[in-house]
Protein backbone atom coordinates (compact mmCIF):
# COMPACT_ATOMS: atom_id res chain seq x y z
CA UNK A 1 0.00 0.00 0.00
CA UNK A 2 1.39 3.38 -1.07
CA UNK A 3 0.06 6.73 0.06
CA UNK A 4 0.82 9.14 -2.77
CA UNK A 5 0.94 12.71 -1.44
CA UNK A 6 0.54 15.37 -4.10
CA UNK A 7 -0.23 19.10 -4.14
CA UNK A 8 -3.49 20.18 -5.76
CA UNK A 9 -6.35 18.52 -7.62
CA UNK A 10 -4.75 19.25 -10.99
CA UNK A 11 -1.76 17.09 -10.08
CA UNK A 12 -3.92 14.41 -8.49
CA UNK A 13 -6.00 13.63 -11.61
CA UNK A 14 -3.29 12.04 -13.84
CA UNK A 15 -1.68 10.38 -10.81
CA UNK A 16 -4.96 8.66 -9.96
CA UNK A 17 -5.16 7.34 -13.52
CA UNK A 18 -1.59 6.10 -13.31
CA UNK A 19 -2.04 4.09 -10.11
CA UNK A 20 -5.17 2.45 -11.52
CA UNK A 21 -3.13 1.23 -14.50
CA UNK A 22 0.03 0.18 -12.65
CA UNK A 23 -0.23 -2.44 -9.84
CA UNK A 24 3.23 -1.49 -8.52
CA UNK A 25 1.81 1.96 -7.66
CA UNK A 26 -1.37 0.66 -6.03
CA UNK A 27 -2.55 2.80 -3.17
CA UNK A 28 -4.31 6.05 -2.32
CA UNK A 29 -3.74 9.58 -3.59
CA UNK A 30 -3.77 12.12 -0.75
CA UNK A 31 -4.26 15.64 -2.09
CA UNK A 32 -2.86 18.64 -0.21
CA UNK A 33 -5.27 21.46 -1.06
CA UNK A 34 -3.52 24.30 0.73
CA UNK A 35 -1.08 26.45 -1.25
CA UNK A 36 1.56 26.73 1.45
CA UNK A 37 3.76 28.99 -0.64
CA UNK A 38 1.52 31.96 0.20
CA UNK A 39 0.14 33.31 3.47
CA UNK A 40 1.27 33.15 7.11
CA UNK A 41 2.90 30.10 8.69
CA UNK A 42 3.56 31.19 12.27
CA UNK A 43 0.76 30.35 14.70
CA UNK A 44 -0.30 32.64 17.50
CA UNK A 45 -0.25 31.27 21.04
CA UNK A 46 -3.08 28.78 21.44
CA UNK A 47 -3.81 28.73 17.70
CA UNK A 48 -3.63 25.54 15.67
CA UNK A 49 -1.98 25.51 12.26
CA UNK A 50 -5.20 24.58 10.38
CA UNK A 51 -6.95 27.48 12.12
CA UNK A 52 -4.23 29.88 10.97
CA UNK A 53 -4.44 28.69 7.37
CA UNK A 54 -8.24 28.59 7.35
CA UNK A 55 -8.42 32.20 8.57
CA UNK A 56 -6.03 33.29 5.83
CA UNK A 57 -7.90 31.59 3.00
CA UNK A 58 -11.25 32.84 4.24
CA UNK A 59 -9.88 36.35 3.68
CA UNK A 60 -8.53 35.50 0.25
CA UNK A 61 -11.46 33.44 -1.01
CA UNK A 62 -14.63 34.92 0.43
CA UNK A 63 -17.58 32.53 0.34
CA UNK A 64 -20.11 33.10 3.09
CA UNK A 65 -22.25 30.11 2.14
CA UNK A 66 -19.35 27.64 1.92
CA UNK A 67 -16.35 29.14 3.76
CA UNK A 68 -12.96 27.57 3.14
CA UNK A 69 -11.80 25.05 5.73
CA UNK A 70 -8.17 23.84 5.58
CA UNK A 71 -8.00 20.23 6.80
CA UNK A 72 -4.80 18.96 5.17
CA UNK A 73 -3.05 18.31 8.48
CA UNK A 74 -5.88 16.07 9.65
CA UNK A 75 -5.56 13.91 6.53
CA UNK A 76 -1.77 13.88 6.76
CA UNK A 77 -1.89 12.65 10.35
CA UNK A 78 -4.39 10.01 9.30
CA UNK A 79 -1.86 8.70 6.79
CA UNK A 80 0.69 8.52 9.59
CA UNK A 81 -1.72 6.52 11.73
CA UNK A 82 -2.26 4.07 8.87
CA UNK A 83 1.50 3.54 8.58
CA UNK A 84 1.63 2.78 12.29
CA UNK A 85 -0.93 0.02 11.75
CA UNK A 86 0.56 -1.35 8.53
CA UNK A 87 4.33 -1.92 8.61
CA UNK A 88 4.51 -2.52 4.84
CA UNK A 89 2.77 0.73 3.87
CA UNK A 90 4.83 3.51 2.29
CA UNK A 91 4.51 7.24 1.63
CA UNK A 92 5.54 8.75 -1.68
CA UNK A 93 5.86 12.53 -1.82
CA UNK A 94 5.45 13.71 -5.41
CA UNK A 95 7.33 16.98 -5.93
CA UNK A 96 7.57 19.33 -8.90
CA UNK A 97 9.82 22.43 -9.23
CA UNK A 98 7.03 24.71 -8.04
CA UNK A 99 6.85 26.67 -4.75
CA UNK A 100 3.63 25.04 -3.52
CA UNK A 101 5.04 21.55 -4.12
CA UNK A 102 8.29 22.34 -2.36
CA UNK A 103 6.44 23.81 0.60
CA UNK A 104 4.25 20.72 0.86
CA UNK A 105 7.37 18.56 0.85
CA UNK A 106 9.12 20.46 3.66
CA UNK A 107 5.93 20.77 5.73
CA UNK A 108 4.97 17.10 5.38
CA UNK A 109 8.41 15.91 6.51
CA UNK A 110 7.81 17.58 9.87
CA UNK A 111 4.93 15.17 10.54
CA UNK A 112 6.00 12.09 8.59
CA UNK A 113 9.72 12.01 9.34
CA UNK A 114 9.30 9.30 11.98
CA UNK A 115 8.50 6.86 9.17
CA UNK A 116 11.99 7.17 7.74
CA UNK A 117 12.72 4.09 5.66
CA UNK A 118 9.18 4.01 4.34
CA UNK A 119 9.17 7.65 3.28
CA UNK A 120 10.02 8.24 -0.38
CA UNK A 121 10.24 11.28 -2.63
CA UNK A 122 9.56 11.43 -6.37
CA UNK A 123 11.13 14.68 -7.56
CA UNK A 124 10.62 15.53 -11.25
CA UNK A 125 12.65 18.76 -11.20
CA UNK A 126 14.82 19.21 -14.28
CA UNK A 127 13.72 15.96 -15.91
CA UNK A 128 12.21 15.61 -19.42
CA UNK A 129 8.93 13.82 -20.11
CA UNK A 130 6.89 13.08 -23.22
CA UNK A 131 3.68 15.01 -23.78
CA UNK A 132 0.52 13.62 -25.41
CA UNK A 133 2.05 14.14 -28.87
CA UNK A 134 5.25 12.34 -27.91
CA UNK A 135 7.36 15.51 -27.74
CA UNK A 136 9.92 16.08 -25.00
CA UNK A 137 9.19 18.84 -22.49
CA UNK A 138 10.16 19.83 -18.95
CA UNK A 139 7.05 20.01 -16.77
CA UNK A 140 6.70 22.51 -13.96
CA UNK A 141 3.90 20.57 -12.32
CA UNK A 142 2.80 16.96 -11.82
CA UNK A 143 -0.51 17.82 -13.46
CA UNK A 144 1.25 18.46 -16.79
CA UNK A 145 2.47 14.86 -17.04
CA UNK A 146 0.31 12.24 -18.76
CA UNK A 147 -0.47 9.08 -16.75
CA UNK A 148 1.74 6.76 -18.81
CA UNK A 149 4.73 9.02 -18.09
CA UNK A 150 3.89 9.10 -14.39
CA UNK A 151 4.02 5.31 -14.42
CA UNK A 152 7.58 5.56 -15.71
CA UNK A 153 8.32 8.23 -13.11
CA UNK A 154 7.67 5.74 -10.31
CA UNK A 155 11.27 4.57 -10.89
CA UNK A 156 12.41 7.94 -9.56
CA UNK A 157 11.08 7.12 -6.08
CA UNK A 158 13.92 7.12 -3.58
CA UNK A 159 13.98 6.99 0.22
CA UNK A 160 14.46 10.22 2.13
CA UNK A 161 17.75 9.97 4.02
CA UNK A 162 18.25 10.87 7.68
CA UNK A 163 20.57 13.85 6.94
CA UNK A 164 18.15 15.04 4.27
CA UNK A 165 15.26 14.84 6.71
CA UNK A 166 17.10 16.87 9.32
CA UNK A 167 18.09 19.56 6.82
CA UNK A 168 14.67 19.87 5.19
CA UNK A 169 12.72 19.93 8.45
CA UNK A 170 15.05 22.70 9.63
CA UNK A 171 14.32 24.57 6.39
CA UNK A 172 10.60 24.52 7.14
CA UNK A 173 11.25 25.81 10.64
CA UNK A 174 13.26 28.70 9.18
CA UNK A 175 10.49 29.58 6.74
CA UNK A 176 7.95 29.46 9.56
CA UNK A 177 10.00 31.80 11.72
CA UNK A 178 10.39 34.23 8.81
CA UNK A 179 6.60 34.08 8.35
CA UNK A 180 6.69 36.01 5.07
CA UNK A 181 3.71 36.50 2.81
CA UNK A 182 5.17 34.51 -0.09
CA UNK A 183 7.78 31.78 -0.57
CA UNK A 184 9.47 31.51 -3.97
CA UNK A 185 11.44 28.60 -5.43
CA UNK A 186 15.15 29.21 -5.98
CA UNK A 187 16.06 25.87 -7.53
CA UNK A 188 16.63 22.44 -6.04
CA UNK A 189 14.64 22.31 -2.81
CA UNK A 190 15.53 25.87 -1.84
CA UNK A 191 12.81 28.35 -0.96
CA UNK A 192 13.12 32.06 -0.24
CA UNK A 193 10.78 34.20 1.84
CA UNK A 194 9.55 37.45 0.25
CA UNK A 195 6.85 39.94 1.17
CA UNK A 196 3.21 39.58 0.13
CA UNK A 197 3.70 42.65 -2.11
CA UNK A 198 6.29 40.81 -4.22
CA UNK A 199 4.08 40.48 -7.32
CA UNK A 200 2.08 43.70 -6.89
CA UNK A 201 4.18 45.66 -9.38
CA UNK A 202 3.54 43.04 -12.03
CA UNK A 203 -0.20 43.36 -11.46
CA UNK A 204 -0.02 47.16 -11.55
CA UNK A 205 1.84 46.95 -14.85
CA UNK A 206 -1.36 45.72 -16.53
CA UNK A 207 -3.67 48.27 -14.94
CA UNK A 208 -4.70 51.45 -16.74
CA UNK A 209 -6.76 54.58 -16.12
CA UNK A 210 -9.82 52.80 -17.51
CA UNK A 211 -11.80 50.05 -15.84
CA UNK A 212 -11.10 46.53 -17.03
CA UNK A 213 -12.01 43.12 -15.67
CA UNK A 214 -9.86 41.97 -12.78
CA UNK A 215 -9.67 38.58 -14.50
CA UNK A 216 -8.00 40.22 -17.52
CA UNK A 217 -5.35 41.92 -15.38
CA UNK A 218 -4.61 38.74 -13.44
CA UNK A 219 -4.53 36.48 -16.50
CA UNK A 220 -2.15 38.82 -18.31
CA UNK A 221 0.21 38.88 -15.33
CA UNK A 222 0.08 35.09 -14.98
CA UNK A 223 0.76 34.58 -18.69
CA UNK A 224 3.67 37.02 -18.96
CA UNK A 225 5.45 36.37 -15.67
CA UNK A 226 4.39 32.79 -14.89
CA UNK A 227 3.51 33.85 -11.33
CA UNK A 228 3.17 30.70 -9.20
CA UNK A 229 0.63 31.99 -6.64
CA UNK A 230 -2.53 31.27 -8.64
CA UNK A 231 -5.26 33.65 -9.72
CA UNK A 232 -7.25 33.69 -6.46
CA UNK A 233 -4.30 35.02 -4.49
CA UNK A 234 -3.61 37.72 -7.10
CA UNK A 235 -7.27 38.76 -6.98
CA UNK A 236 -6.85 39.23 -3.25
CA UNK A 237 -3.78 41.37 -3.88
CA UNK A 238 -5.84 43.59 -6.18
CA UNK A 239 -8.30 44.13 -3.33
CA UNK A 240 -5.44 44.90 -0.93
CA UNK A 241 -3.98 47.40 -3.40
CA UNK A 242 -7.36 49.08 -3.56
CA UNK A 243 -7.47 49.26 0.24
CA UNK A 244 -4.09 51.01 0.09
CA UNK A 245 -5.46 53.57 -2.38
CA UNK A 246 -3.31 52.37 -5.29
CA UNK A 247 -6.25 51.02 -7.28
CA UNK A 248 -9.96 51.67 -7.61
CA UNK A 249 -12.45 48.81 -7.91
CA UNK A 250 -16.07 48.56 -8.95
CA UNK A 251 -18.49 45.66 -9.00
CA UNK A 252 -18.86 42.71 -6.64
CA UNK A 253 -15.32 42.64 -5.33
CA UNK A 254 -15.87 39.72 -2.97
CA UNK A 255 -16.90 37.38 -5.77
CA UNK A 256 -14.89 36.00 -8.69
CA UNK A 257 -12.38 37.96 -10.75
CA UNK A 258 -14.97 38.27 -13.50
CA UNK A 259 -17.36 40.07 -11.15
CA UNK A 260 -15.36 43.25 -10.57
CA UNK A 261 -13.24 45.74 -12.48
CA UNK A 262 -10.06 47.61 -11.66
CA UNK A 263 -8.31 50.84 -12.68
CA UNK A 264 -5.90 53.43 -11.33
CA UNK A 265 -7.53 56.12 -9.15
CA UNK A 266 -8.59 59.29 -10.91
CA UNK A 267 -8.69 57.73 -14.34
CA UNK A 268 -5.03 58.38 -15.15
CA UNK A 269 -2.41 55.68 -15.49
CA UNK A 270 0.55 55.86 -13.15
CA UNK A 271 4.04 54.49 -13.40
CA UNK A 272 4.14 51.12 -11.70
CA UNK A 273 7.26 50.35 -9.63
CA UNK A 274 9.73 47.82 -10.93
CA UNK A 275 8.48 44.30 -10.42
CA UNK A 276 10.22 41.54 -8.50
CA UNK A 277 11.55 38.63 -10.51
CA UNK A 278 9.42 35.51 -10.54
N, C-alpha and C positions, 0 to 999 in steps of 0.2 A: 504494500500500500504506500503510495506516494502522495503527499500533500504538496501540490504545486501552488506556490504563492506568487501572485502576479499583481501588477498595479493597473487598475482600471478595467472597465468592461470591454473596451476596445481590444485590449491585449488578451483578455480572457477568451473571447470568441474563437479565434483560430486554435488556441491551445486546447480548448475543450474538444474541438474536432480531432485534433492530433491524438489525444489520449484515448479517444474512442477507437481510432484506427490502429493504434500500436499497443499491444498487450504489455510490453516492457515499460510503458509509461502509465499503466493503469493506476487510477487514484482519483483524487478530488481536487478541483481547482478552487483555491481560496482567493477571492478578489479583494484587494485593498482599495477601498473607494476614495479615501482621503488623499488629497494632493499635498503631501507633507513638505513640498518644496516652497510653499507659501504659507504665510500666517505665523502666529506665535507658537512657541514650543515650551516655554517655561511656565509651569503651573504656579498659581498663587497658593499660599498656605491653605491647606484643607481642600483644595480643588483637585479633582481627578483629571488625568490627561484627556479622556474622551469629553469631559465637560468643557475643557478649554477649547478643544477643536470644534465641538458642536457650536459653542457660542460664536466663534469666529465665522464659521460657515453660515450661520443664521443671519449674520450681518451682510455677508457677501451675496448670498442667494436667499432673498426674502420670499417666503412662501408661508403665509399665515395659516392656510388650510392644511398643508403638509410640511411643517418645518423640518429642516435637515437634522438628522440625528447621526452622529459619527459613532459607529459601533465596531470599528476594525479591531480594536484591542481585545474585545470580548471574543471575537472569532479566532484571533491569533492565540489567545490563551487556551481556547478550546482545542486547537490543533495540538498544543503542547500537552494537554491532558490525554489526548488520544495516543500520543507517542509514549506516554508513561504507561499506558495500558498495553500497548502493542510494541514489543521490543524489535520487531522487524520493520516497522513503519519508518519512513524517511520524509524529510522536508527538502523540497527543491525551491530555491529562490531564483526566479527568472528576472534577470536584470538587463536593461537596455541603457545606452549612453544618454540618459535623459534625467534631469534633476529629480523628478518625482520618483522614478525607479530607484535611483541611488539613495534617496532619502528613505524609501521603504526598506531597502536592504539594511542600512545602518540601524534604523529603528527596530526592525524585526530581530536583529542579532541580540539586542539587549534582552529580549524575552525568550529567545529560542537557543541561546548560546549553550545552555546546559545539556543540549542534545548533540553536542559535538561528537562527530563520528557518524551521525545520521543526518547531519545538516550539510546540504550541498548547494552550490551556486551554479547557475547557468548564465554566464555573462556573454552577451553577443557583441559587445563593443568592438568596433574596428574589424568585424568579420563580414565577408561578402555572402549574400544569399541569392537565390534565383527567384525572380518575381513570377507572376502568372504566365508571362510570355517567354519565360526561360532566360531572361536577361539578368546579368549580374547587377546587384545594387547593394548599398550599405544601409541597412535600416536603422532608424533612430528609435524605433519602438517595436515591441514584440507584436503589436497589432498589425504591423506592416508585413509580417512574414506569413506566407501561406502554410497551411497545416503540414503538407508533405515535407517542407523545409524545417519545420519545428520538430518533426520526427527525427530528422537527421541531427538537429541541434541537441538532442538528448545526449549525444556522445560528448558534449562539452561539459556535462555535469561533473563537478569535482568537489571533493569534501572541503569545507572551510577548515583551515588549520588553526591551531591554538594561538600562535602569534598573530595571525590575521584577525582572529576574533577579538583579541585584546586591543589591537590597534583600531579596528573599525568601531568597536563599542565606545572607545575613548573619543573617536571622531564625533559620534552622535552626542556625547556629553558636551563636547566643545561647542557644537552647533546650538545645543539647547541653552547653554550659558550665554551665548551671544544673542540668542533670541531675536534675530533680525526678521524683517518682514518677508524676505525672499532668500532662497538658497539657489545658487547657480552652479552648474557643472563645469569643472575646470579640466576634465580629462581623467582617465583612469577611474578611480573611485573618489576623487577629490571633489569636495564641495566648498563653496565660498559664500559667506553671509554678506548680503547687501541690503540696503534699505528698501522699504516697500515702494518708494518713489523711483526705483531704478529704471522702470520702463515708461515712466510718465512722459518724458520728453519725446519718446517715439510715438506715443499716442497724440500728443499735442502737435506733432509734425503733420498729422493728417486732418487736423481741425482747421476750420476757416471762419470767416466772419458771417457765414450764412449757415443756417440750420441744415444738418444732414443726419441721417439715421446713425445712431450709436453703433449699430451692427456694421455699417459701412466703415466707420473709423477703425473699429476693432479688427475687422477682417483684413483691412489694408495693412495694419501694423503687423498682424500675425503673418501675412503672406510675405511681406518685405523683410522682416527681421527674424522670422521663425521664433517668436517669443514662446517660451515653454510653459507659461503659466496657465494657458487656456483662456477662452473668451469670457467666461463668467467672472474671473478675477479681474480682467481688464475692464469689464463693465463697471465693476465696483470702484476701480481706480478713477474712472470717469466721474462717478458720483462724488468721490472724495475730492477730486480736482474742482468740481463745482462748489463743494462746501468751502473750499479755500479761496473761492472767488476767481479762479483761473479759467473757468468755463461756465457757460450758461446752458441749462437744460430745459426742455419742455416735453410734456407728454407724461406717460405713466412710468416714472423713473424706477419704481420698485418692481417692475415686471421685466420682460425679456428685452434684449438689446434692440429688438425691432419696434418696441413700444415707446421709445423716447428718442429725442433728437438732441444734438449738441452743437454748440458754436462758441466762438470767443465772445466775451462780454462786449457790449457796445456795437457789435456788428462789424468790427474791424479786426483783421487778422493781426496777430502779434508774432514776434520772433520767438520760436520755441528754443529753449536751451539745448545744448548739445546732448544727445542721447548717450546712455551707457551702452556698452557693447554687449550683445547677447552671448 
